[in-house]
Amino acid sequence: MTTSPVAIPPLGVGLGFREPFRAALFQNRDQVDFLEITADHYFDRTPEKDRELDLLARHFRLIPHGLDLSLGSAEGLDREYLARFSELVERIDPPYWSEHIAFTHAGGVEIGHLAPLPWTEEAIDVVCRNVETARRHIDKPLILENITYTMRWPESGMEESEFLTRLLDRSGCGWLLDVTNLYTNAINHGFDPLLALDRLPMDRVVQLHFVGGHWRDGQLIDSHSRPTPPEVWRLLEEVVRRAPVKGVILERDDNFPPFSELLSELDQARRILSKYQRWDSPNDNASSPS
């Protein structure tokens, strides 16, 4: 199943759901078009998490976002994990689901974080093979997210832009372009993110992530813990100008501000999307689940 951005309905501007702001979210639900949920939090659900999932699904369109499918693992996918993901997708019936271009376990060892792949043809083969396995279990379009990296594998035979382009083309997946991750990598590895857009597959973009990070020991950390900085806003606007964006998620995970500040960031993103006419009316088109 090839994921064409044209075939994805416009979702609008939303939030990555986090429990600390659940009450404020429902008090302001008309200002949030959709939610991205961390899929892993709803596997083997307790009764409380099951009720929470039902509550969210009644009021918002939900997009499940995975953390540990490990699409880059050469030994293949964990079938039990995949079965749990499949059950969740069937339960909430999203227009698509998402995972990372990364691996989280190798040779039976759990790494504990999202590890980058070498930018090689062999890595593309592995991801495409695992994507096909996932598609046999989950009958919804899959979009893939770029991650941050602290190092490059020495055997990488191509640049990241070529790797991403070839991977998305061969797999037929759409792209979840994490704008903050792109900016973070640009700062830490010394390249211009705006120039990088010229070499990236902008026609494959379906969804965006954005948020702010913090500095530590001379490195910019993608901690999801600060307001979105002006540089990321400028990059996000340039992405929206170029790409067929269908949804944008503010992915705040820590150091939560008053909810009004998160809504202000959503409004700023919505103004950018409206400026480039990505859809006629985000709230009308995207706020109500089917």
PLY file of the C-alpha trace (Angstrom):
ply
format ascii 1.0
element vertex 290
property float x
property float y
property float z
element edge 289
property int vertex1
property int vertex2
end_header
0.00 0.00 0.00
1.64 3.21 -1.17
0.96 6.23 1.02
0.11 9.21 -1.15
-0.29 12.48 0.74
-3.09 13.34 -1.68
-5.14 10.42 -0.34
-4.80 11.46 3.33
-7.58 13.71 4.69
-6.52 17.05 6.20
-6.34 16.69 9.97
-5.34 20.17 11.08
-3.19 21.14 14.07
-3.00 19.00 17.16
-1.08 17.75 20.16
0.78 14.69 21.21
-1.50 13.57 24.06
0.06 13.55 27.52
-1.87 12.80 30.72
-0.72 15.90 32.70
-2.81 18.18 30.48
-5.84 15.91 29.97
-8.26 18.10 31.95
-7.14 21.31 30.21
-7.34 19.57 26.85
-11.01 18.76 27.30
-11.74 22.26 28.52
-10.30 23.55 25.22
-11.06 20.69 22.85
-12.52 22.98 20.17
-9.01 24.46 19.73
-7.28 21.11 19.12
-8.01 19.43 15.79
-6.61 15.96 16.47
-4.33 14.00 18.81
-1.32 11.81 18.34
-1.16 9.05 20.96
1.89 7.01 21.90
0.78 3.58 20.76
2.89 1.72 23.32
0.96 3.33 26.18
-2.20 1.52 25.05
-0.90 -2.00 24.58
-2.15 -4.48 27.21
-4.41 -1.73 28.53
-5.52 -1.54 32.13
-9.23 -0.75 32.60
-8.25 2.87 33.30
-6.23 3.16 30.08
-9.04 1.48 28.17
-11.51 4.08 29.43
-9.05 6.84 28.58
-8.67 5.55 25.03
-12.45 5.43 24.59
-12.77 8.96 25.94
-10.13 10.33 23.60
-11.57 8.50 20.60
-15.06 9.89 21.24
-13.82 13.49 21.05
-10.78 13.48 18.75
-9.39 11.78 15.70
-6.42 9.76 16.97
-3.15 8.91 15.22
-1.13 6.10 16.87
2.63 6.74 16.96
4.94 3.83 17.74
8.23 3.81 19.63
9.54 0.25 19.57
8.58 -1.53 16.33
12.27 -1.28 15.33
11.79 -1.15 11.58
15.56 -1.12 11.11
16.19 -4.46 12.86
17.75 -6.97 10.46
16.24 -9.93 12.34
12.73 -8.71 11.54
9.82 -7.45 13.59
8.62 -8.61 16.98
5.35 -10.30 16.02
3.83 -9.88 19.49
4.52 -6.14 19.42
3.11 -5.94 15.91
-0.04 -7.81 16.98
-0.59 -5.31 19.80
-0.14 -2.42 17.38
-2.57 -4.03 14.94
-5.21 -4.40 17.65
-4.90 -0.73 18.59
-5.16 0.44 14.97
-8.25 -1.70 14.46
-9.76 -0.29 17.65
-9.40 3.42 16.78
-9.48 3.23 12.94
-7.00 6.04 12.16
-6.34 7.32 8.62
-2.69 6.27 9.07
-0.16 5.22 11.70
3.47 6.18 12.24
6.84 4.84 13.36
10.49 5.91 13.35
13.26 5.27 10.85
15.40 3.62 13.49
16.11 0.43 15.36
15.59 -0.18 19.08
16.85 -3.74 19.38
19.43 -5.87 17.60
20.56 -9.45 18.08
18.08 -9.87 20.90
19.45 -6.87 22.81
17.13 -3.99 23.76
18.99 -0.72 23.11
16.55 1.46 25.05
16.43 4.36 22.62
15.92 5.17 18.94
19.20 4.36 17.19
19.97 5.71 13.71
20.49 3.43 10.73
23.53 3.47 8.47
22.62 5.25 5.25
23.15 2.25 3.02
21.24 0.20 0.47
21.30 -2.74 2.87
19.53 -0.69 5.56
16.90 0.35 3.02
16.38 -3.34 2.17
15.85 -4.15 5.84
13.33 -1.36 6.46
11.38 -2.15 3.27
11.20 -5.82 4.20
9.92 -4.95 7.68
7.43 -2.43 6.26
5.99 -5.19 4.08
5.66 -7.43 7.13
3.87 -4.66 9.01
1.49 -4.09 6.10
0.39 -7.71 6.18
-0.85 -7.12 9.72
-1.99 -3.47 9.65
-4.19 -2.40 6.77
-3.63 1.33 7.13
-1.04 3.61 5.51
2.27 3.87 7.39
4.30 7.08 7.60
7.91 7.16 8.80
9.64 9.73 11.01
13.22 11.03 10.77
15.10 10.95 14.06
18.00 12.84 15.63
21.46 11.27 15.64
24.67 11.99 17.52
26.94 10.12 15.09
27.04 8.79 11.54
27.86 5.18 10.82
31.29 5.11 9.08
30.04 2.72 6.39
27.21 5.02 5.29
27.41 5.14 1.52
25.11 8.07 0.88
23.88 11.31 2.42
20.78 11.30 4.65
18.74 13.14 2.02
19.41 10.43 -0.57
18.78 7.72 2.01
15.40 9.18 2.99
14.37 9.76 -0.61
15.23 6.23 -1.70
13.72 4.68 1.42
10.39 6.49 1.10
10.25 5.84 -2.63
10.96 2.11 -2.34
8.77 1.53 0.71
5.88 3.62 -0.60
5.53 5.20 2.86
4.67 8.80 3.58
6.94 11.00 5.66
6.41 12.30 9.19
8.88 15.16 8.97
9.99 16.08 12.47
11.03 19.70 11.88
12.72 19.95 15.26
14.76 16.81 14.58
15.88 18.22 11.23
16.88 21.50 12.86
18.64 19.72 15.75
20.71 17.59 13.37
21.58 20.67 11.31
22.87 22.53 14.37
24.79 19.58 15.79
26.31 18.44 12.50
26.89 21.78 10.81
24.60 21.95 7.81
21.95 24.42 6.65
18.47 22.95 7.20
16.89 25.24 4.60
19.33 24.07 1.95
18.70 20.48 3.05
15.05 20.87 2.08
16.15 21.19 -1.56
17.43 17.60 -1.45
14.68 16.04 0.66
11.49 14.33 -0.64
9.05 17.09 0.23
6.33 15.51 -1.93
6.17 12.59 0.56
5.38 14.73 3.62
2.11 13.88 5.37
2.59 15.15 8.94
4.97 17.37 10.91
6.26 17.39 14.49
7.55 20.54 16.17
8.67 21.57 19.66
11.69 23.06 21.43
14.72 21.41 23.03
17.61 22.55 25.22
21.39 22.85 25.13
23.71 20.50 27.03
27.50 20.41 26.77
27.47 22.27 23.47
24.87 19.98 21.89
21.25 20.78 21.12
19.09 18.09 22.72
15.70 17.12 21.30
14.12 16.99 24.75
10.59 18.14 23.82
10.77 20.36 26.87
10.80 23.98 25.67
8.70 26.33 23.54
9.35 26.13 19.82
12.22 28.52 18.99
12.02 31.10 16.18
14.45 29.11 14.02
12.20 26.05 14.08
9.17 28.19 13.28
10.97 29.58 10.22
11.92 26.09 9.09
8.39 24.82 9.68
6.96 27.61 7.54
9.33 26.79 4.71
8.33 23.12 4.92
4.65 24.03 4.79
5.30 26.27 1.79
6.84 23.37 -0.09
5.03 20.25 1.12
1.49 18.80 0.99
1.19 18.82 4.80
-2.00 17.23 6.17
-1.40 17.48 9.90
0.90 19.17 12.40
1.57 17.98 15.95
3.13 19.89 18.85
5.08 17.18 20.65
5.64 18.55 24.16
6.73 15.86 26.64
8.23 17.64 29.66
8.38 20.91 31.61
4.74 21.60 30.76
3.72 25.28 30.66
0.19 26.62 31.24
-2.04 25.04 28.60
-2.73 28.46 27.12
0.89 28.57 25.95
0.48 25.29 24.08
-2.69 26.64 22.47
-0.78 29.74 21.42
1.74 27.54 19.60
-1.09 25.64 17.92
-2.59 28.94 16.77
0.74 30.02 15.31
1.03 26.75 13.39
-2.54 27.11 12.17
-1.84 30.60 10.85
1.11 29.26 8.86
-0.97 26.46 7.38
-3.74 28.87 6.50
-1.27 31.25 4.86
-0.30 28.54 2.39
-3.86 27.25 2.02
-3.12 23.69 3.00
-6.85 23.29 3.61
-9.87 25.57 3.71
-10.90 25.26 7.33
-8.82 23.05 9.65
-11.33 23.03 12.49
-14.28 22.17 10.27
-12.39 19.46 8.40
-10.46 17.80 11.14
-11.78 18.27 14.65
-14.49 15.58 14.67
-13.62 11.87 14.49
-15.54 9.72 12.06
0 1
1 2
2 3
3 4
4 5
5 6
6 7
7 8
8 9
9 10
10 11
11 12
12 13
13 14
14 15
15 16
16 17
17 18
18 19
19 20
20 21
21 22
22 23
23 24
24 25
25 26
26 27
27 28
28 29
29 30
30 31
31 32
32 33
33 34
34 35
35 36
36 37
37 38
38 39
39 40
40 41
41 42
42 43
43 44
44 45
45 46
46 47
47 48
48 49
49 50
50 51
51 52
52 53
53 54
54 55
55 56
56 57
57 58
58 59
59 60
60 61
61 62
62 63
63 64
64 65
65 66
66 67
67 68
68 69
69 70
70 71
71 72
72 73
73 74
74 75
75 76
76 77
77 78
78 79
79 80
80 81
81 82
82 83
83 84
84 85
85 86
86 87
87 88
88 89
89 90
90 91
91 92
92 93
93 94
94 95
95 96
96 97
97 98
98 99
99 100
100 101
101 102
102 103
103 104
104 105
105 106
106 107
107 108
108 109
109 110
110 111
111 112
112 113
113 114
114 115
115 116
116 117
117 118
118 119
119 120
120 121
121 122
122 123
123 124
124 125
125 126
126 127
127 128
128 129
129 130
130 131
131 132
132 133
133 134
134 135
135 136
136 137
137 138
138 139
139 140
140 141
141 142
142 143
143 144
144 145
145 146
146 147
147 148
148 149
149 150
150 151
151 152
152 153
153 154
154 155
155 156
156 157
157 158
158 159
159 160
160 161
161 162
162 163
163 164
164 165
165 166
166 167
167 168
168 169
169 170
170 171
171 172
172 173
173 174
174 175
175 176
176 177
177 178
178 179
179 180
180 181
181 182
182 183
183 184
184 185
185 186
186 187
187 188
188 189
189 190
190 191
191 192
192 193
193 194
194 195
195 196
196 197
197 198
198 199
199 200
200 201
201 202
202 203
203 204
204 205
205 206
206 207
207 208
208 209
209 210
210 211
211 212
212 213
213 214
214 215
215 216
216 217
217 218
218 219
219 220
220 221
221 222
222 223
223 224
224 225
225 226
226 227
227 228
228 229
229 230
230 231
231 232
232 233
233 234
234 235
235 236
236 237
237 238
238 239
239 240
240 241
241 242
242 243
243 244
244 245
245 246
246 247
247 248
248 249
249 250
250 251
251 252
252 253
253 254
254 255
255 256
256 257
257 258
258 259
259 260
260 261
261 262
262 263
263 264
264 265
265 266
266 267
267 268
268 269
269 270
270 271
271 272
272 273
273 274
274 275
275 276
276 277
277 278
278 279
279 280
280 281
281 282
282 283
283 284
284 285
285 286
286 287
287 288
288 289
